[in-house]
Each structure stands twice: as structure tokens, then as C-alpha cells.
Amino acid sequence: MSVKLTRASYATAVALASLLALSLPAPASATGSPADTSSSPPNDRIVIDVDTVNGSGCPAGTANVRVSPDNTEFRITYRRYRAEVGSSADPTDLRKNCQISLDIHIPQGFTFAIAEAEYRGFLHLERGASALERASYYFMGQSDTAHVDHPFTGPFHGTWETTDSTPVAELVFAPCGVSRNLNINTELRVNSGASNPAARSFMTMGSTEGSIDTIYHFHWKQC
């Protein structure tokens, strides 16, 4: 996993953690193991239906999902995902979250895992303030995976980007021939810490213009 910070005015300390594999058992082959041959993406179009969107970071109509034409990834665009502290912020604004449940329709004969997730946004932290981006993933009917945290410390002003990656050997695939929603939970937090409580610090997922996406990369196998 890597964390990349661009256009920053200040350096920040970022803790790295590995994305846990999705905790759904993979289908077994005749030998008791999942199919062991990676595949190119299917040629047929992948359709993703958004079943539910809940959370203070993604009010109704402010999160959109789209699949890439080559079926290698899908993107979520947030337009009002922002946590902040300071004199102009409400006490509840320091933490924002979003829970999205996706029904991913894939062609028969294929299965998938999420190999990598890229998160981006804008961050402003006063000296002494801190922020946190958190994410977890799981299939419907399974327990939520342990979350992955990315902390940031001020002073900082600029765009942020984190990447959660799972090694190919550790990927766990969705079951063949079974429809299970993929649930994605994310969270942003900002803490004024030792900074002036009236000073504004904030963190966004994406941007208010909708020009910065979060990206989820598929890894495909044939059943």
C-alpha cells in the first residue's frame, strides 16, 4: 500500500496499513481450491446498481457510481463528503461517514475481487490538528472486515490520496453464481487537537465540483 500527497504546502506523517481481504469464502474447485487462473475482464458490460446509500457524508443524490468501459474498475463520485471543525462548524461536522451497498451484475462464468482502492480529496489542517480517513469492505451476509485507517497531522494544505492494495495471493473472490451485494463503508474525521478551536480545519472525500473520484479496481477470474 502507498500513500501519495500532492500539491501540499506542508509535510505530513501518514501511517500505512494493508487492506484486509474481503472476508467471504471463495468457491472451491474440484480440488478444493478457487479457480487459480486470473482472467482478463469480461467483454460483456458490467452493471452496478446502487441499492442503498446512507450516511452524513453522502446525502441522497450526492454520490454517483460508474463503471469503466473496459470493466477494470468502478468509480464513486462524492459531492458533499466533508468533515470539519472550527467556529463555523457544527459539533456533528467533525465526523462524516458513508455506507454504500452495490449490486454488481457480472457475466456468467466470472467472479471478482477488489484488488485495490484509491481515495482522494482535499485537506486543510491547522498546526496541532489531525484527520483520519477510514474504509472497510464486505459482502452482504458477512461480518464487516476490520477497517483500514490513514491518519494525517497538521499543518497541511493540499490534496491527499491513499491507496489500499491486497496482494493477488491473498484476494478472496465473490462466489460464482451467487448474488451478494458489496458493501463499502468509509469515514472522515477531523480533530482540532492542540490548534486554536476556532480555527477551521477540514477534510473532503472527492471535491465539491465532483472532479475527484474514489476508484475501486477489479481482479477477475473465470469460474
C-alpha positions in Angstrom: 0.0 0.0 0.0 1.2 3.5 -0.7 0.0 7.0 0.3 0.7 9.8 -2.1 0.3 13.5 -1.2 0.3 16.1 -4.0 0.3 19.9 -4.2 0.9 20.1 -0.4 2.2 23.2 1.3 3.4 21.2 4.3 4.7 17.7 5.0 2.5 15.3 6.9 3.1 12.0 8.7 0.9 9.3 7.2 0.6 5.8 8.7 0.3 2.9 6.2 -1.8 -0.2 6.7 -2.7 -3.1 4.5 -6.2 -3.6 3.2 -7.7 -6.8 4.6 -9.0 -9.2 2.0 -12.8 -9.4 1.8 -14.0 -12.0 4.3 -16.3 -14.1 2.0 -15.2 -17.7 1.3 -14.2 -18.2 -2.3 -15.9 -21.0 -4.3 -14.0 -24.3 -4.3 -13.0 -26.2 -7.4 -12.8 -30.0 -7.7 -9.5 -29.8 -5.9 -11.0 -27.7 -3.0 -9.3 -24.5 -4.2 -10.6 -21.5 -6.1 -10.0 -21.4 -9.8 -6.3 -20.5 -10.0 -6.1 -18.7 -13.3 -6.5 -15.0 -13.5 -8.6 -13.7 -16.3 -8.9 -10.7 -18.5 -12.1 -8.6 -17.7 -15.2 -10.0 -19.3 -16.3 -8.4 -22.6 -19.9 -8.0 -21.6 -20.9 -4.8 -19.9 -20.8 -4.7 -16.1 -23.8 -3.1 -14.4 -23.7 -1.7 -10.9 -26.9 -0.9 -9.2 -26.7 1.3 -6.0 -29.2 -0.5 -3.6 -28.7 1.8 -0.6 -26.7 5.0 0.3 -26.7 6.0 3.9 -24.6 8.4 5.9 -23.9 12.0 6.8 -21.2 12.2 4.1 -23.4 11.2 1.2 -26.9 12.7 1.4 -29.4 11.5 -1.2 -28.3 12.4 -4.7 -24.7 13.4 -3.8 -22.9 10.1 -4.6 -22.7 8.6 -8.1 -21.2 5.2 -9.3 -20.0 4.4 -12.8 -18.0 1.5 -14.3 -15.1 2.0 -16.6 -15.7 0.9 -20.3 -13.0 -1.8 -20.0 -14.5 -3.3 -16.8 -11.3 -3.0 -14.9 -12.6 -0.5 -12.2 -15.6 1.5 -10.9 -15.6 5.0 -9.5 -17.6 6.7 -6.9 -18.0 10.5 -7.0 -19.0 12.3 -3.8 -20.2 15.9 -3.9 -20.8 16.8 -0.2 -18.5 14.5 1.7 -16.7 16.9 4.1 -15.7 16.8 7.8 -14.6 19.9 9.5 -14.0 21.7 12.8 -13.8 25.4 13.8 -16.0 28.2 14.8 -18.3 27.9 11.7 -18.8 24.1 12.0 -21.5 22.3 13.9 -20.3 19.8 16.6 -21.5 16.9 14.4 -19.4 18.0 11.4 -16.2 16.6 12.9 -17.2 13.1 11.7 -18.8 12.2 8.4 -19.5 8.7 7.1 -21.0 6.9 4.1 -22.3 3.3 3.7 -22.9 2.2 0.1 -24.4 -1.2 -0.9 -23.7 -2.2 -4.5 -25.4 -4.9 -6.5 -22.7 -5.8 -9.1 -24.1 -7.7 -12.1 -21.3 -9.6 -13.8 -21.4 -12.0 -16.8 -22.0 -15.7 -16.1 -18.7 -17.7 -15.7 -16.8 -14.9 -14.0 -16.1 -13.8 -10.4 -14.2 -10.9 -9.0 -12.4 -9.4 -6.0 -11.5 -5.8 -5.1 -7.7 -5.7 -5.6 -7.1 -2.0 -4.9 -9.0 1.1 -3.7 -7.8 4.7 -4.3 -9.2 7.5 -2.1 -8.7 11.2 -2.9 -9.8 14.6 -1.6 -8.7 17.9 -0.2 -7.3 18.6 3.2 -6.6 21.6 5.3 -5.2 21.2 8.8 -4.1 23.9 11.2 -0.9 23.2 13.2 -1.9 20.8 16.0 -5.0 19.5 14.2 -5.4 15.9 12.8 -7.6 14.0 10.5 -8.4 10.4 9.7 -9.7 8.5 6.6 -11.1 5.0 7.3 -12.5 2.3 5.0 -13.8 -1.2 5.1 -15.4 -3.7 2.7 -17.6 -6.8 2.9 -20.1 -8.8 1.1 -23.7 -8.9 2.2 -24.3 -11.6 4.9 -20.8 -11.5 6.2 -19.2 -9.6 9.1 -17.6 -6.2 8.3 -13.9 -6.5 7.7 -11.5 -4.8 10.1 -11.2 -1.2 9.0 -8.1 0.4 7.5 -7.1 3.8 8.9 -5.0 6.6 7.3 -4.2 9.4 9.8 -2.9 12.8 8.9 -1.4 15.6 11.1 -1.2 19.3 10.6 -0.1 21.7 9.4 -1.2 20.6 6.0 -2.9 22.2 3.0 -3.4 20.4 -0.3 -4.8 17.3 -2.0 -4.4 13.9 -0.3 -4.5 10.4 -1.8 -4.3 6.9 -0.2 -4.2 3.5 -1.9 -5.2 0.3 -0.2 -3.9 -2.8 -2.0 -4.3 -6.5 -1.5 -1.6 -9.0 -2.9 -3.0 -11.3 -5.6 -2.3 -14.4 -3.5 -4.5 -13.0 -0.6 -7.5 -12.0 -2.7 -10.8 -13.6 -1.8 -13.3 -13.7 -4.6 -17.1 -13.4 -4.7 -18.9 -16.8 -5.0 -19.7 -17.9 -8.5 -23.3 -17.8 -9.5 -24.5 -16.2 -6.2 -25.6 -12.6 -6.0 -24.1 -10.8 -2.9 -24.0 -7.1 -2.6 -20.7 -5.4 -2.0 -20.8 -3.0 1.0 -18.3 -0.2 1.2 -18.1 1.8 4.4 -16.0 5.0 4.6 -15.4 7.7 7.2 -13.7 11.0 7.6 -12.8 12.6 11.0 -11.1 15.9 11.9 -9.9 16.9 15.3 -8.8 20.4 16.3 -6.4 18.9 18.8 -3.9 21.5 20.1 -4.8 24.0 17.4 -7.0 27.1 18.1 -10.5 25.6 18.5 -11.9 28.5 16.4 -9.5 27.8 13.5 -11.0 25.9 10.6 -9.7 22.5 9.6 -11.4 20.2 7.2 -11.1 17.1 5.0 -13.1 16.2 1.9 -13.6 12.9 0.0 -13.6 14.0 -3.6 -14.5 17.6 -4.2 -17.4 19.9 -4.3 -17.1 20.1 -8.0 -17.3 16.3 -8.3 -14.0 16.2 -10.3 -12.1 13.8 -7.9 -13.3 10.2 -7.7 -12.6 7.3 -5.4 -11.6 4.3 -7.6 -12.0 0.5 -7.0 -10.1 -1.9 -9.1 -11.4 -5.3 -10.0 -9.4 -8.5 -10.2 -11.2 -11.1 -12.4 -11.2 -14.9 -12.6 -13.2 -17.4 -14.6 -15.4 -19.8 -12.5 
